[in-house]
């Protein structure tokens, strides 16, 4: 038995102004039903996990350097 569900999920592409510089712009998608884009949602979820703190800080620092 094969079940084929067709679901329309609409997203908006948003510029992440906190990380954009003179040479690079970063973007993320925001689901139609969400209050924040996927990048900030990821950061919010990872901040609650203490063992991810160093990795999360490194990620943001590297994105900032790019």
C-alpha positions in Angstrom: 0.0 0.0 0.0 1.4 3.4 -1.0 0.0 6.6 0.6 0.8 9.8 -1.3 0.1 12.9 0.6 0.4 16.2 -1.2 1.1 19.0 1.3 1.7 22.6 0.4 4.1 24.2 2.8 4.8 27.8 2.1 8.0 29.5 3.2 9.5 33.0 3.1 13.2 33.6 2.5 14.5 36.0 5.0 17.9 37.8 5.2 19.7 37.3 8.5 20.8 40.9 9.0 22.8 40.0 12.2 25.3 38.0 10.1 25.4 40.0 6.8 28.6 41.8 5.9 30.0 43.7 3.0 30.8 40.6 1.0 28.3 37.9 2.1 24.6 37.8 2.9 23.0 35.0 4.8 19.4 33.8 4.4 17.1 31.4 6.1 13.6 30.1 5.4 10.7 30.8 7.7 7.7 28.5 7.5 4.4 30.2 7.0 3.2 29.1 10.4 6.3 30.0 12.3 7.2 33.2 14.2 10.9 33.0 13.6 13.0 31.6 10.7 14.7 28.2 10.9 18.2 29.6 11.7 16.9 31.5 14.8 14.8 28.5 15.8 17.9 26.3 15.6 19.8 28.7 17.8 17.0 28.9 20.3 16.8 25.1 20.6 20.5 24.6 20.9 20.9 27.3 23.6 18.9 25.0 25.9 21.4 22.2 25.6 24.5 23.0 27.7 26.8 20.5 26.0 26.2 22.3 22.7 27.2 25.7 24.0 30.9 25.7 22.8 30.0 24.3 19.4 27.1 26.8 19.0 29.4 29.7 19.8 32.0 28.4 17.4 29.4 28.1 14.6 28.2 31.7 15.1 31.8 33.0 15.3 32.7 31.3 12.0 29.6 32.5 10.3 30.5 36.0 11.5 34.0 35.7 10.0 32.7 34.6 6.7 
